[in-house]
Amino acid sequence: MARRPTQQRAKATVETIIEAGFICVARHGLQATTTRRIADVAGLGVGSIYEYFDNKEAIYKAMNRHFVAEVVGFVRPQIQTLVRMEIADAVRHLIEGIEAVLRRDDERYLRFVRATFANSQAFDFGPVRDVLMDLLLQYVLRHPQMARLPDLAVMSHLLIHASVYIVVQHLSDENPAFSFAELGAGLARMVHHYVTMEIAALP
């Protein structure tokens, strides 16, 4: 059973292993990434890997959590800025920021997401959906006319889950028919159309 890191040095070792995992997947793909390769990139012995992770799949789960935390870490500080924007501008800004997160460090996060979905591995985007719901709630508080939209709870659920799915599907395609920026612009128009049309129809 792998142990949970408690000391600062142990936590740093775990972070090094996770970062090495991203580098290995970017270089070799998911299937060809081994604990030996991860250990070599991390500058550790294989035994050190197994002190903290039971197997390669456990490392992948930690990478998943790390990546999702990075996305949430981008979104949460942006909320107060986003709620002051027009809805379409907020969506575009959000998508552009997430793309920047995915493409930094030689696109290691983007390559990881693509490799994960290409190999039908499970991916937990729950925390991302949660922070997007928090963003939406705060946006409604800032723009109270939106609280009058019919079926707001249902539409919010559909828009957030559909948007996450659409973004993930786009990311999993190595040769998409359109750019990530175009995807963001399309999502922005979709959300803007829903909000403006429904508000205009209110009595």
ROMIMI-118352 format. One record per residue (C-alpha): residue number from 1; chain; x, z, y. Coordinates in pm, whole numbers, plus 50000, padded with zeros to 5 digits. Layout:
// residues N
{resi NUM	chain A	xx X	zz Z	yy Y} .
...
//
This chain:
// residues 203
{resi 1	chain A	xx 50000	zz 50000	yy 50000} .
{resi 2	chain A	xx 50147	zz 49896	yy 50335} .
{resi 3	chain A	xx 50184	zz 50173	yy 50588} .
{resi 4	chain A	xx 50028	zz 50183	yy 50932} .
{resi 5	chain A	xx 50290	zz 50183	yy 51209} .
{resi 6	chain A	xx 50284	zz 50493	yy 51429} .
{resi 7	chain A	xx 50626	zz 50508	yy 51591} .
{resi 8	chain A	xx 50710	zz 50270	yy 51875} .
{resi 9	chain A	xx 50991	zz 50113	yy 51673} .
{resi 10	chain A	xx 50757	zz 50046	yy 51380} .
{resi 11	chain A	xx 50496	zz 49893	yy 51612} .
{resi 12	chain A	xx 50764	zz 49667	yy 51759} .
{resi 13	chain A	xx 50860	zz 49557	yy 51407} .
{resi 14	chain A	xx 50500	zz 49469	yy 51327} .
{resi 15	chain A	xx 50473	zz 49265	yy 51648} .
{resi 16	chain A	xx 50796	zz 49085	yy 51555} .
{resi 17	chain A	xx 50653	zz 49000	yy 51212} .
{resi 18	chain A	xx 50331	zz 48869	yy 51367} .
{resi 19	chain A	xx 50518	zz 48654	yy 51619} .
{resi 20	chain A	xx 50739	zz 48521	yy 51338} .
{resi 21	chain A	xx 50421	zz 48433	yy 51150} .
{resi 22	chain A	xx 50298	zz 48221	yy 51441} .
{resi 23	chain A	xx 50635	zz 48044	yy 51463} .
{resi 24	chain A	xx 50640	zz 47972	yy 51089} .
{resi 25	chain A	xx 50286	zz 47836	yy 51082} .
{resi 26	chain A	xx 50363	zz 47614	yy 51383} .
{resi 27	chain A	xx 50674	zz 47481	yy 51207} .
{resi 28	chain A	xx 50563	zz 47459	yy 50845} .
{resi 29	chain A	xx 50185	zz 47490	yy 50830} .
{resi 30	chain A	xx 49981	zz 47761	yy 50665} .
{resi 31	chain A	xx 50046	zz 47679	yy 50300} .
{resi 32	chain A	xx 50422	zz 47636	yy 50336} .
{resi 33	chain A	xx 50464	zz 47958	yy 50531} .
{resi 34	chain A	xx 50600	zz 48229	yy 50304} .
{resi 35	chain A	xx 50691	zz 48592	yy 50352} .
{resi 36	chain A	xx 51055	zz 48486	yy 50305} .
{resi 37	chain A	xx 51031	zz 48239	yy 50591} .
{resi 38	chain A	xx 50854	zz 48493	yy 50810} .
{resi 39	chain A	xx 51122	zz 48750	yy 50731} .
{resi 40	chain A	xx 51400	zz 48503	yy 50814} .
{resi 41	chain A	xx 51248	zz 48415	yy 51152} .
{resi 42	chain A	xx 51185	zz 48783	yy 51226} .
{resi 43	chain A	xx 51542	zz 48871	yy 51133} .
{resi 44	chain A	xx 51424	zz 49117	yy 50869} .
{resi 45	chain A	xx 51451	zz 49162	yy 50496} .
{resi 46	chain A	xx 51148	zz 49072	yy 50287} .
{resi 47	chain A	xx 51121	zz 49438	yy 50192} .
{resi 48	chain A	xx 51063	zz 49526	yy 50555} .
{resi 49	chain A	xx 50767	zz 49286	yy 50561} .
{resi 50	chain A	xx 50606	zz 49462	yy 50265} .
{resi 51	chain A	xx 50646	zz 49800	yy 50433} .
{resi 52	chain A	xx 50371	zz 49694	yy 50675} .
{resi 53	chain A	xx 50182	zz 49410	yy 50503} .
{resi 54	chain A	xx 50065	zz 49388	yy 50143} .
{resi 55	chain A	xx 50092	zz 49008	yy 50135} .
{resi 56	chain A	xx 50095	zz 48690	yy 50342} .
{resi 57	chain A	xx 49717	zz 48697	yy 50382} .
{resi 58	chain A	xx 49741	zz 49039	yy 50549} .
{resi 59	chain A	xx 49985	zz 48890	yy 50799} .
{resi 60	chain A	xx 49739	zz 48608	yy 50869} .
{resi 61	chain A	xx 49463	zz 48861	yy 50937} .
{resi 62	chain A	xx 49692	zz 49044	yy 51180} .
{resi 63	chain A	xx 49772	zz 48711	yy 51349} .
{resi 64	chain A	xx 49399	zz 48643	yy 51378} .
{resi 65	chain A	xx 49345	zz 48980	yy 51547} .
{resi 66	chain A	xx 49645	zz 48924	yy 51774} .
{resi 67	chain A	xx 49524	zz 48580	yy 51885} .
{resi 68	chain A	xx 49168	zz 48698	yy 51945} .
{resi 69	chain A	xx 49302	zz 48995	yy 52143} .
{resi 70	chain A	xx 49503	zz 48752	yy 52358} .
{resi 71	chain A	xx 49188	zz 48552	yy 52438} .
{resi 72	chain A	xx 48991	zz 48868	yy 52516} .
{resi 73	chain A	xx 49285	zz 48992	yy 52721} .
{resi 74	chain A	xx 49262	zz 48678	yy 52931} .
{resi 75	chain A	xx 48884	zz 48683	yy 52973} .
{resi 76	chain A	xx 48822	zz 49049	yy 53055} .
{resi 77	chain A	xx 49035	zz 49069	yy 53375} .
{resi 78	chain A	xx 48874	zz 48743	yy 53492} .
{resi 79	chain A	xx 48518	zz 48872	yy 53476} .
{resi 80	chain A	xx 48493	zz 48996	yy 53834} .
{resi 81	chain A	xx 48629	zz 48664	yy 53961} .
{resi 82	chain A	xx 48407	zz 48456	yy 53734} .
{resi 83	chain A	xx 48083	zz 48631	yy 53832} .
{resi 84	chain A	xx 48141	zz 48529	yy 54195} .
{resi 85	chain A	xx 48161	zz 48160	yy 54107} .
{resi 86	chain A	xx 47889	zz 47903	yy 54063} .
{resi 87	chain A	xx 47799	zz 47891	yy 53695} .
{resi 88	chain A	xx 47953	zz 47547	yy 53627} .
{resi 89	chain A	xx 48276	zz 47641	yy 53804} .
{resi 90	chain A	xx 48292	zz 47966	yy 53606} .
{resi 91	chain A	xx 48259	zz 47783	yy 53273} .
{resi 92	chain A	xx 48527	zz 47529	yy 53367} .
{resi 93	chain A	xx 48762	zz 47804	yy 53486} .
{resi 94	chain A	xx 48706	zz 47995	yy 53165} .
{resi 95	chain A	xx 48772	zz 47694	yy 52941} .
{resi 96	chain A	xx 49084	zz 47597	yy 53137} .
{resi 97	chain A	xx 49219	zz 47951	yy 53105} .
{resi 98	chain A	xx 49157	zz 47964	yy 52731} .
{resi 99	chain A	xx 49332	zz 47630	yy 52693} .
{resi 100	chain A	xx 49633	zz 47772	yy 52880} .
{resi 101	chain A	xx 49643	zz 48067	yy 52638} .
{resi 102	chain A	xx 49630	zz 47829	yy 52341} .
{resi 103	chain A	xx 49906	zz 47604	yy 52471} .
{resi 104	chain A	xx 50164	zz 47863	yy 52576} .
{resi 105	chain A	xx 50474	zz 47935	yy 52367} .
{resi 106	chain A	xx 50492	zz 47579	yy 52231} .
{resi 107	chain A	xx 50124	zz 47581	yy 52136} .
{resi 108	chain A	xx 50177	zz 47835	yy 51860} .
{resi 109	chain A	xx 49822	zz 47972	yy 51894} .
{resi 110	chain A	xx 49671	zz 47624	yy 51896} .
{resi 111	chain A	xx 49870	zz 47528	yy 51587} .
{resi 112	chain A	xx 49764	zz 47849	yy 51414} .
{resi 113	chain A	xx 49395	zz 47787	yy 51482} .
{resi 114	chain A	xx 49421	zz 47429	yy 51359} .
{resi 115	chain A	xx 49608	zz 47531	yy 51044} .
{resi 116	chain A	xx 49361	zz 47810	yy 50975} .
{resi 117	chain A	xx 49057	zz 47586	yy 50992} .
{resi 118	chain A	xx 49228	zz 47300	yy 50809} .
{resi 119	chain A	xx 49277	zz 47539	yy 50517} .
{resi 120	chain A	xx 48924	zz 47683	yy 50539} .
{resi 121	chain A	xx 49054	zz 48032	yy 50616} .
{resi 122	chain A	xx 48814	zz 48290	yy 50758} .
{resi 123	chain A	xx 48846	zz 48355	yy 51131} .
{resi 124	chain A	xx 48683	zz 48644	yy 51317} .
{resi 125	chain A	xx 48584	zz 48550	yy 51671} .
{resi 126	chain A	xx 48353	zz 48853	yy 51708} .
{resi 127	chain A	xx 48550	zz 49019	yy 51991} .
{resi 128	chain A	xx 48554	zz 48690	yy 52184} .
{resi 129	chain A	xx 48177	zz 48658	yy 52156} .
{resi 130	chain A	xx 48142	zz 49022	yy 52265} .
{resi 131	chain A	xx 48349	zz 48975	yy 52580} .
{resi 132	chain A	xx 48161	zz 48654	yy 52664} .
{resi 133	chain A	xx 47832	zz 48844	yy 52631} .
{resi 134	chain A	xx 47970	zz 49112	yy 52863} .
{resi 135	chain A	xx 48066	zz 48840	yy 53109} .
{resi 136	chain A	xx 47717	zz 48692	yy 53094} .
{resi 137	chain A	xx 47549	zz 49030	yy 53148} .
{resi 138	chain A	xx 47766	zz 49098	yy 53450} .
{resi 139	chain A	xx 47695	zz 48748	yy 53581} .
{resi 140	chain A	xx 47321	zz 48814	yy 53557} .
{resi 141	chain A	xx 47365	zz 49144	yy 53744} .
{resi 142	chain A	xx 47549	zz 48957	yy 54018} .
{resi 143	chain A	xx 47286	zz 48678	yy 54023} .
{resi 144	chain A	xx 46957	zz 48862	yy 53962} .
{resi 145	chain A	xx 46747	zz 48544	yy 53978} .
{resi 146	chain A	xx 46891	zz 48462	yy 53637} .
{resi 147	chain A	xx 46721	zz 48768	yy 53492} .
{resi 148	chain A	xx 46393	zz 48581	yy 53537} .
{resi 149	chain A	xx 46498	zz 48297	yy 53308} .
{resi 150	chain A	xx 46264	zz 48265	yy 53008} .
{resi 151	chain A	xx 46411	zz 48369	yy 52673} .
{resi 152	chain A	xx 46737	zz 48470	yy 52840} .
{resi 153	chain A	xx 46851	zz 48683	yy 52545} .
{resi 154	chain A	xx 46789	zz 48405	yy 52294} .
{resi 155	chain A	xx 46944	zz 48135	yy 52513} .
{resi 156	chain A	xx 47247	zz 48354	yy 52587} .
{resi 157	chain A	xx 47302	zz 48407	yy 52216} .
{resi 158	chain A	xx 47267	zz 48034	yy 52144} .
{resi 159	chain A	xx 47489	zz 47921	yy 52431} .
{resi 160	chain A	xx 47770	zz 48165	yy 52352} .
{resi 161	chain A	xx 47773	zz 48107	yy 51977} .
{resi 162	chain A	xx 47734	zz 47731	yy 52017} .
{resi 163	chain A	xx 48012	zz 47716	yy 52276} .
{resi 164	chain A	xx 48252	zz 47913	yy 52056} .
{resi 165	chain A	xx 48170	zz 47686	yy 51760} .
{resi 166	chain A	xx 48212	zz 47368	yy 51968} .
{resi 167	chain A	xx 48546	zz 47486	yy 52106} .
{resi 168	chain A	xx 48670	zz 47582	yy 51760} .
{resi 169	chain A	xx 48563	zz 47247	yy 51614} .
{resi 170	chain A	xx 48747	zz 47067	yy 51893} .
{resi 171	chain A	xx 49059	zz 47274	yy 51840} .
{resi 172	chain A	xx 49058	zz 47201	yy 51467} .
{resi 173	chain A	xx 49077	zz 46826	yy 51536} .
{resi 174	chain A	xx 49437	zz 46712	yy 51588} .
{resi 175	chain A	xx 49320	zz 46381	yy 51737} .
{resi 176	chain A	xx 48999	zz 46458	yy 51928} .
{resi 177	chain A	xx 48804	zz 46179	yy 52094} .
{resi 178	chain A	xx 48819	zz 46358	yy 52429} .
{resi 179	chain A	xx 49034	zz 46619	yy 52600} .
{resi 180	chain A	xx 48983	zz 46993	yy 52614} .
{resi 181	chain A	xx 48923	zz 46956	yy 52988} .
{resi 182	chain A	xx 48645	zz 46704	yy 52921} .
{resi 183	chain A	xx 48494	zz 46944	yy 52669} .
{resi 184	chain A	xx 48497	zz 47218	yy 52933} .
{resi 185	chain A	xx 48333	zz 46989	yy 53186} .
{resi 186	chain A	xx 48062	zz 46899	yy 52933} .
{resi 187	chain A	xx 47991	zz 47264	yy 52852} .
{resi 188	chain A	xx 47981	zz 47341	yy 53224} .
{resi 189	chain A	xx 47721	zz 47068	yy 53282} .
{resi 190	chain A	xx 47515	zz 47188	yy 52986} .
{resi 191	chain A	xx 47502	zz 47548	yy 53112} .
{resi 192	chain A	xx 47446	zz 47440	yy 53473} .
{resi 193	chain A	xx 47160	zz 47211	yy 53370} .
{resi 194	chain A	xx 46987	zz 47486	yy 53173} .
{resi 195	chain A	xx 47017	zz 47742	yy 53454} .
{resi 196	chain A	xx 46919	zz 47516	yy 53743} .
{resi 197	chain A	xx 46629	zz 47349	yy 53564} .
{resi 198	chain A	xx 46482	zz 47677	yy 53442} .
{resi 199	chain A	xx 46521	zz 47850	yy 53779} .
{resi 200	chain A	xx 46360	zz 47551	yy 53952} .
{resi 201	chain A	xx 46062	zz 47579	yy 53716} .
{resi 202	chain A	xx 46004	zz 47948	yy 53787} .
{resi 203	chain A	xx 45682	zz 48030	yy 53977} .
//
